[in-house]
Amino acid sequence: MRQRGFSLIELLIVVAIILVITAIAIPSFLRSRIAANEASAISSIRAINTAQVTYAVTYPDVGYASDLARLGAPTSGSVTSANAGLLDWVLGCPTQPCVKSGYAFVVTNVIGNPVSSYTAIGTPTSIGQTGIRGFCSDKLNPVLADPAGGSNCTQPLK
């Protein structure tokens, strides 16, 4: 009488093959996720800069926004200089840092009254897992990168 099915050895071989394929695929998946998070962070820094210019033109007596909440959507009522509605609720959160796609964003180095200068910074929430590079920009410079994941941005984007 012949039995149907798989032997234990055959099942172990299949499991071993699946584990090898998984071991090969996971690092590629992590690199893809990091690349996507970094692209999102660069886009977010650019969105903050655009919102800052719009804010400064709309509220010239205030200048640039001193934090991301001022650029965010109003919680109730109409837009004002306290909540201009220029960024979505994720990036324009009530308290800094605002976390989006594995990056924490802040507006810092605010100078003047009205505010004449600022720096927008995005750093990975977990260096090496959510992102590798940190990103910075201000009213004059394009987005620069910090290869160590911090806010010491000196390298132009490539």
C-alpha positions in Angstrom: 0.0 0.0 0.0 1.4 3.3 -1.1 1.0 6.4 1.1 0.3 9.9 -0.3 1.8 13.1 0.9 5.2 14.6 1.6 8.0 13.2 3.7 9.4 15.2 6.6 12.7 15.8 4.7 10.8 17.3 1.7 8.9 19.6 4.0 12.1 20.7 5.7 13.7 21.4 2.3 10.7 23.6 1.3 10.9 25.5 4.6 14.6 26.0 4.2 14.1 27.4 0.6 11.4 29.8 1.9 13.8 31.0 4.7 16.6 31.6 2.2 14.3 33.6 -0.1 13.0 35.6 2.8 16.6 36.4 4.0 17.4 37.7 0.6 14.2 39.8 0.2 14.1 41.6 3.6 17.2 43.8 3.2 16.0 44.9 -0.2 12.6 45.7 1.3 14.2 47.8 4.1 16.4 49.7 1.6 13.3 50.4 -0.5 11.4 51.7 2.5 14.3 53.9 3.6 14.5 55.3 0.0 10.8 56.0 0.0 11.0 57.7 3.5 13.9 59.9 2.4 12.1 61.0 -0.8 9.0 61.8 1.4 11.3 63.8 3.8 12.8 65.8 1.0 9.3 66.6 -0.4 8.1 67.6 3.1 11.1 70.0 3.6 10.2 71.6 0.2 6.5 71.8 1.3 7.6 73.5 4.5 9.6 76.1 2.5 6.8 76.8 0.1 4.4 77.2 3.1 6.8 79.5 4.8 7.0 81.8 1.8 3.2 81.9 1.4 2.9 82.6 5.2 5.4 85.4 5.0 3.6 87.0 2.1 0.2 86.6 3.7 1.3 87.8 7.1 4.1 90.3 6.5 3.8 91.8 10.0 4.6 88.3 11.4 7.2 87.2 8.9 7.9 83.5 8.6 6.2 81.0 10.9 8.0 80.3 14.1 6.9 76.6 14.2 5.0 74.1 12.2 1.7 74.5 14.1 1.4 78.0 12.6 1.6 76.5 9.1 -0.9 73.8 10.0 -4.7 73.7 9.6 -6.9 75.5 12.1 -8.5 73.3 14.7 -11.7 75.3 14.4 -12.8 78.5 12.7 -11.0 80.3 10.0 -7.4 80.5 9.1 -5.3 83.1 11.0 -1.6 83.7 11.6 -1.8 81.1 14.4 -3.1 78.4 12.1 -2.7 79.4 8.5 -3.8 76.1 6.9 -0.8 75.8 4.6 0.3 72.3 5.6 -1.7 69.1 6.2 -2.5 68.1 9.8 0.4 65.6 9.9 3.2 68.0 8.9 1.5 71.0 10.6 0.9 69.2 13.9 0.1 71.1 17.1 3.5 70.5 18.7 7.0 69.9 17.2 8.5 67.6 16.2 5.9 66.5 13.6 6.5 62.9 12.5 5.7 61.8 9.0 7.0 58.8 7.1 9.7 57.9 9.6 11.0 61.5 9.9 10.6 64.1 12.6 10.3 67.7 11.3 10.9 71.0 13.2 11.2 74.7 12.3 14.1 76.1 14.3 16.7 78.9 14.4 13.9 81.5 14.2 15.4 85.0 14.1 13.8 88.4 14.3 10.4 90.1 14.9 8.9 89.9 12.4 10.6 86.5 11.8 13.2 87.0 9.0 15.0 83.6 9.1 14.3 80.0 10.0 15.6 76.5 9.4 13.4 73.5 8.5 14.9 70.2 9.7 13.9 66.6 9.1 15.7 63.8 10.9 15.0 60.1 10.8 13.1 58.8 13.9 15.4 55.7 13.9 18.6 56.1 12.0 19.3 53.2 9.7 15.7 51.9 9.9 13.4 54.7 8.9 16.1 56.8 7.1 19.8 57.3 6.9 20.2 61.0 6.0 18.9 64.1 7.7 17.6 67.0 5.6 17.7 70.8 6.2 16.7 74.0 4.4 16.1 77.6 5.0 14.7 80.5 3.1 17.8 80.9 0.9 19.3 77.4 0.5 18.1 74.4 -1.4 17.6 71.2 0.6 20.9 69.9 2.0 21.6 66.5 3.6 23.5 65.3 6.6 24.8 61.8 5.8 24.9 61.0 9.6 21.2 61.5 10.0 21.4 64.6 12.0 20.9 68.3 11.4 24.4 69.2 10.3 23.4 69.5 6.7 26.3 70.4 4.4 25.9 68.1 1.4 23.8 69.0 -1.6 21.3 66.4 -2.7 22.4 63.9 -5.4 
